[in-house]
Amino acid sequence: MRQVGILYSKPSLELNVLQPKAGFRLWLTAEVHLKFPLILLQSSLKITYEAPPGLKKNLLRTYETWSPEQISKGGLLSRAQSLFCLAWFHAVCQERRNYIPQGWTKFYEFSLSDLRAGFEIIDRLFEGGKVFQWEFVHGLLENAIYGGRIDNPCDLRILRSYLEQFFSSRLLSASANHNQRSKRGQAFPSQISLPNSCSILDYRGVIENLPEDDPPAFFGLPANIERSSQRIISSQVISQLRILSRSVEAGSKFNREIWSNGLSPILNLWKKLNQVTLSFSLPLCSLLYLPEQLLCLETFQSVKCPLLC
C-alpha cells in the first residue's frame, strides 16, 4: 500500500469541498490532539483500540514505540538498562490497576505521556557524561509525573517503594557477577535478568520469555489476590446487570406506585375543587392566579372542571 502525505492549511475548508469517489476509503490512526480537525472526526467511523492486558504485552508495546537508536544512543549500557527499568516500572503501575482496591485504591490515569516524560528525564540526565543522580529521577517521577496523579497517601508510599526498587545504581552494572544477580532478583522476578547490552533485540528477547499471565508476585502482591480481584469484578458485573434489568422492567411495565406519586398533586387539587361550591362566576383576571397544577388538567381530554364551565 502506498502512503501519501497531504498537508492542509485549512483542513476543515478543504474537507467540505472534497468529493471522493464512492469506493474511496481512508484509514487513519491518531492520538488525542487539540488541533485534530473536528469535521474529520465527525464524518469518520471511529474505532477505539483497547490494549491487551498483561506486563508482557505492555512492555512489548513500549519497545515498539522506541527505536534501536533511542536505546543504543551514546553506547551507554547504564542508559539502556535504565530505560528497561522505566518500561517495567510503567507497566507495573498500569497493570496494578487490575487489583483495585488492593493494588491501587482507585483507577489512576497512567498514560503514554508519563512514559514519554520519564524517557526525556533519563535521556537528559545521561547527556554530557555527567554523574547520574537518581534523586532527580525519584523526585520528578514521584512529585510531578506519576505521583502527580495520585491523591492517596497509601498509594503514594507504594509508588515511592517502586521508585526505590527499580531506579537505583545497584541494578545497573556492566558486569554480571553473582552478587549483582542476587540483588537484581530482589527488584525483578527470577525470569528477568538485565542484559549487558545496548541492543534492543536483547531486551525484547527478555520480554518474550515472560509468561502471558502475570503472577501477583510481579507486583509484590500475595498469591491469593486473584481470588479477591475476581470476586470484586464478579460483584460489579452482577450489580450492573441488576441495574440494567431494572431499567428494562421500568420501561416495559406500568408501575402504579410511580404514577400515583406523580399524579397525587393534581388529584388532591381536583378533590379540593370539587369540595368547594362557588355561587358566583370567577372573573377572568382570577384565572391568572390559579395554581400551576390546574394547567396540567388540560392534558386530560375527558376531564371537565365545573368551575370553568
C-alpha positions as CSV (number, residue, x, y, z in Angstrom):
1,M,0.0,0.0,0.0
2,R,1.4,3.4,-1.0
3,Q,1.4,6.0,1.7
4,V,0.5,9.6,0.7
5,G,1.1,12.5,2.9
6,I,-1.1,15.6,2.4
7,L,-0.7,18.9,4.2
8,Y,-3.8,21.1,4.5
9,S,-3.5,24.7,5.7
10,K,-7.2,24.8,6.4
11,P,-8.4,21.1,6.7
12,S,-12.0,22.0,7.6
13,L,-12.5,24.0,4.5
14,E,-10.7,21.5,2.3
15,L,-12.8,18.6,3.5
16,N,-16.0,20.5,2.9
17,V,-15.3,20.8,-0.8
18,L,-13.8,17.4,-1.4
19,Q,-16.0,14.9,-3.3
20,P,-14.3,11.5,-3.0
21,K,-15.4,8.5,-5.1
22,A,-17.9,6.1,-3.6
23,G,-15.3,3.3,-3.3
24,F,-12.6,5.5,-1.6
25,R,-11.6,4.6,1.9
26,L,-9.0,6.2,4.1
27,W,-7.7,4.6,7.3
28,L,-6.2,6.9,9.9
29,T,-4.6,6.2,13.3
30,A,-4.3,9.2,15.6
31,E,-3.7,10.1,19.2
32,V,-5.5,12.8,21.2
33,H,-4.6,16.2,19.9
34,L,-6.1,19.7,20.4
35,K,-5.7,20.6,16.7
36,F,-7.3,17.5,15.3
37,P,-10.0,18.6,12.8
38,L,-13.4,18.2,14.3
39,I,-15.1,17.8,10.9
40,L,-12.8,14.9,10.1
41,L,-13.7,13.3,13.4
42,Q,-17.4,13.8,13.0
43,S,-17.5,12.4,9.4
44,S,-15.5,9.3,10.2
45,L,-16.4,5.9,11.6
46,K,-14.4,5.7,14.8
47,I,-12.9,2.6,16.3
48,T,-11.3,2.5,19.7
49,Y,-8.4,0.1,20.2
50,E,-8.2,-1.4,23.7
51,A,-4.7,-2.5,24.5
52,P,-4.4,-6.2,25.7
53,P,-3.7,-6.6,29.4
54,G,-0.5,-8.0,30.9
55,L,3.0,-7.0,31.7
56,K,4.4,-8.8,28.7
57,K,2.1,-7.0,26.2
58,N,2.7,-3.7,27.9
59,L,6.4,-4.0,27.7
60,L,6.2,-5.1,24.1
61,R,4.1,-2.0,23.2
62,T,6.7,0.2,24.9
63,Y,9.6,-1.2,23.0
64,E,7.6,-1.0,19.7
65,T,7.5,2.8,20.2
66,W,11.2,3.0,20.9
67,S,13.7,2.7,18.1
68,P,17.0,0.9,18.2
69,E,18.8,4.3,18.0
70,Q,17.0,5.5,21.1
71,I,18.1,2.5,23.1
72,S,21.7,2.4,22.0
73,K,22.3,6.2,22.0
74,G,25.8,7.0,23.1
75,G,26.6,3.3,23.6
76,L,25.9,3.7,27.4
77,L,24.9,0.4,29.0
78,S,23.5,2.0,32.1
79,R,21.3,4.2,30.0
80,A,19.8,1.2,28.1
81,Q,19.2,-0.7,31.4
82,S,17.6,2.4,32.9
83,L,15.2,2.6,30.1
84,F,14.2,-1.0,30.7
85,C,13.7,-0.2,34.3
86,L,11.4,2.7,33.3
87,A,9.4,0.4,30.9
88,W,9.0,-2.2,33.7
89,F,8.0,0.5,36.2
90,H,5.4,2.0,33.8
91,A,4.0,-1.5,33.1
92,V,3.7,-2.4,36.7
93,C,1.9,0.9,37.6
94,Q,-0.6,0.4,34.8
95,E,-1.3,-3.4,35.3
96,R,-1.5,-3.0,39.0
97,R,-4.9,-1.2,38.4
98,N,-6.4,-4.6,37.8
99,Y,-6.2,-5.3,41.5
100,I,-8.3,-2.3,42.8
101,P,-8.6,-1.7,45.7
102,Q,-5.8,-3.9,46.9
103,G,-3.3,-2.8,44.2
104,W,-4.3,0.9,44.0
105,T,-7.2,2.4,45.9
106,K,-8.6,3.8,42.7
107,F,-8.0,3.8,38.9
108,Y,-5.2,6.3,38.1
109,E,-4.8,7.5,34.5
110,F,-1.2,6.5,33.9
111,S,-0.7,7.0,30.2
112,L,1.9,7.1,27.4
113,S,2.6,10.7,28.2
114,D,4.0,9.7,31.6
115,L,6.3,7.2,29.9
116,R,7.5,9.8,27.4
117,A,8.2,12.3,30.2
118,G,10.2,9.6,32.1
119,F,12.2,8.8,28.9
120,E,13.1,12.5,28.4
121,I,14.3,12.7,32.0
122,I,16.6,9.7,31.7
123,D,17.8,10.8,28.3
124,R,18.8,14.3,29.5
125,L,20.4,13.1,32.8
126,F,22.7,10.8,30.8
127,E,23.9,13.6,28.4
128,G,27.3,15.1,28.7
129,G,28.8,12.2,30.7
130,K,27.6,13.6,34.0
131,V,27.3,11.6,37.1
132,F,23.7,10.2,37.1
133,Q,21.7,11.3,40.1
134,W,18.9,9.0,41.0
135,E,17.4,11.5,43.4
136,F,16.3,13.7,40.4
137,V,14.5,10.7,38.9
138,H,12.8,9.8,42.1
139,G,11.7,13.4,42.8
140,L,10.4,14.1,39.3
141,L,8.6,10.8,38.9
142,E,7.1,11.0,42.4
143,N,6.1,14.6,42.6
144,A,5.5,15.7,39.1
145,I,4.7,12.8,36.7
146,Y,3.4,9.6,38.1
147,G,2.9,10.8,41.6
148,G,1.1,13.9,40.4
149,R,-1.9,11.7,39.5
150,I,-2.0,10.0,43.0
151,D,-4.1,11.6,45.8
152,N,-3.9,8.8,48.3
153,P,-1.1,8.6,50.9
154,C,-1.0,4.7,50.8
155,D,-0.7,4.7,47.0
156,L,2.0,7.3,47.2
157,R,4.0,5.1,49.5
158,I,3.7,2.2,47.1
159,L,4.9,4.4,44.2
160,R,7.8,5.6,46.3
161,S,8.7,2.0,47.1
162,Y,8.7,1.1,43.4
163,L,10.9,4.0,42.6
164,E,13.5,3.0,45.1
165,Q,13.3,-0.6,43.9
166,F,13.6,-0.1,40.2
167,F,15.7,3.1,39.9
168,S,18.9,2.6,41.8
169,S,22.6,2.2,40.9
170,R,22.8,-1.3,42.3
171,L,20.6,-2.6,39.4
172,L,22.9,-1.2,36.7
173,S,26.4,-2.6,36.0
174,A,28.4,-3.6,33.0
175,S,29.5,-6.9,34.6
176,A,27.0,-9.5,35.9
177,N,28.6,-11.3,38.9
178,H,26.7,-13.4,41.4
179,N,26.2,-10.7,44.0
180,Q,24.7,-8.4,41.5
181,R,22.3,-11.1,40.2
182,S,21.1,-11.7,43.7
183,K,20.4,-8.0,44.2
184,R,18.6,-7.8,40.9
185,G,16.4,-10.7,41.9
186,Q,15.1,-8.5,44.7
187,A,13.8,-6.0,42.2
188,F,12.8,-8.1,39.2
189,P,11.3,-11.6,39.1
190,S,13.6,-14.6,38.7
191,Q,12.7,-14.7,34.9
192,I,14.2,-11.2,34.5
193,S,17.9,-10.6,34.1
194,L,19.1,-7.2,32.7
195,P,21.0,-7.8,29.5
196,N,24.6,-6.4,29.4
197,S,23.9,-4.9,26.0
198,C,22.6,-1.8,24.3
199,S,20.8,-3.8,21.6
200,I,17.0,-3.5,21.6
201,L,16.7,-7.1,20.4
202,D,18.3,-8.4,23.7
203,Y,15.7,-6.6,25.7
204,R,12.8,-7.8,23.5
205,G,14.1,-11.3,24.0
206,V,13.9,-10.9,27.8
207,I,10.3,-9.7,27.4
208,E,9.3,-12.6,25.2
209,N,10.4,-15.0,27.9
210,L,7.8,-13.6,30.3
211,P,4.6,-15.6,30.9
212,E,1.4,-14.5,29.3
213,D,-0.4,-14.4,32.7
214,D,1.0,-12.1,35.3
215,P,1.7,-13.8,38.7
216,P,0.7,-11.5,41.6
217,A,4.3,-11.7,42.8
218,F,5.4,-9.5,39.9
219,F,3.5,-6.6,41.6
220,G,4.6,-7.5,45.1
221,L,1.1,-8.8,46.0
222,P,0.1,-12.0,47.7
223,A,-0.8,-15.1,45.7
224,N,-4.5,-15.1,46.8
225,I,-5.1,-11.6,45.4
226,E,-6.5,-13.2,42.2
227,R,-9.5,-14.6,44.2
228,S,-10.2,-11.3,45.8
229,S,-10.0,-9.5,42.4
230,Q,-12.2,-12.0,40.6
231,R,-14.8,-11.7,43.4
232,I,-14.9,-7.9,43.2
233,I,-15.2,-8.0,39.4
234,S,-18.0,-10.5,39.5
235,S,-19.9,-8.5,42.1
236,Q,-19.6,-5.4,39.9
237,V,-20.8,-7.3,36.8
238,I,-23.8,-8.7,38.8
239,S,-24.7,-5.3,40.2
240,Q,-24.5,-3.7,36.7
241,L,-26.7,-6.5,35.2
242,R,-29.3,-5.9,38.0
243,I,-29.4,-2.2,37.3
244,L,-29.8,-2.9,33.6
245,S,-32.7,-5.3,34.2
246,R,-34.4,-2.8,36.5
247,S,-34.3,-0.1,33.8
248,V,-35.7,-2.5,31.2
249,E,-38.5,-3.5,33.5
250,A,-39.3,0.1,34.4
251,G,-39.6,1.0,30.7
252,S,-41.7,-2.0,29.7
253,K,-44.2,-2.3,32.7
254,F,-46.8,0.1,34.2
255,N,-45.8,1.0,37.7
256,R,-48.9,2.1,39.6
257,E,-47.0,3.5,42.6
258,I,-44.8,5.7,40.4
259,W,-47.8,7.1,38.5
260,S,-49.7,7.6,41.7
261,N,-46.9,9.6,43.3
262,G,-46.6,11.7,40.2
263,L,-50.3,12.5,39.8
264,S,-51.1,12.9,43.5
265,P,-50.7,16.7,43.5
266,I,-53.2,17.0,40.6
267,L,-55.6,14.6,42.2
268,N,-55.5,16.4,45.5
269,L,-56.2,19.7,43.8
270,W,-59.1,18.2,41.9
271,K,-60.7,16.9,45.2
272,K,-60.4,20.3,46.8
273,L,-62.0,22.0,43.8
274,N,-64.9,19.5,43.9
275,Q,-65.5,20.2,47.6
276,V,-65.8,23.9,47.2
277,T,-69.1,25.3,45.7
278,L,-68.9,28.8,44.4
279,S,-72.2,30.7,43.8
280,F,-70.5,33.3,41.7
281,S,-68.6,33.1,38.4
282,L,-64.9,33.6,38.5
283,P,-63.7,36.8,36.8
284,L,-61.2,36.4,34.0
285,C,-58.4,38.0,36.0
286,S,-58.7,35.5,38.8
287,L,-57.9,32.7,36.4
288,L,-54.4,34.0,36.2
289,Y,-53.8,33.2,39.8
290,L,-55.0,29.6,39.7
291,P,-52.4,27.1,40.9
292,E,-50.0,25.8,38.3
293,Q,-51.2,22.2,38.8
294,L,-54.5,23.2,37.3
295,L,-52.8,23.8,34.0
296,C,-51.9,20.1,33.9
297,L,-55.6,19.2,33.7
298,E,-55.6,20.4,30.1
299,T,-53.8,17.2,29.1
300,F,-56.8,15.1,30.3
301,Q,-59.3,15.4,27.5
302,S,-62.0,13.5,29.3
303,V,-61.9,15.7,32.5
304,K,-64.1,18.8,32.8
305,C,-63.8,21.3,35.6
306,P,-67.2,22.6,36.8
307,L,-65.7,25.9,37.9
308,L,-64.7,26.7,34.4
309,C,-67.9,25.6,32.7
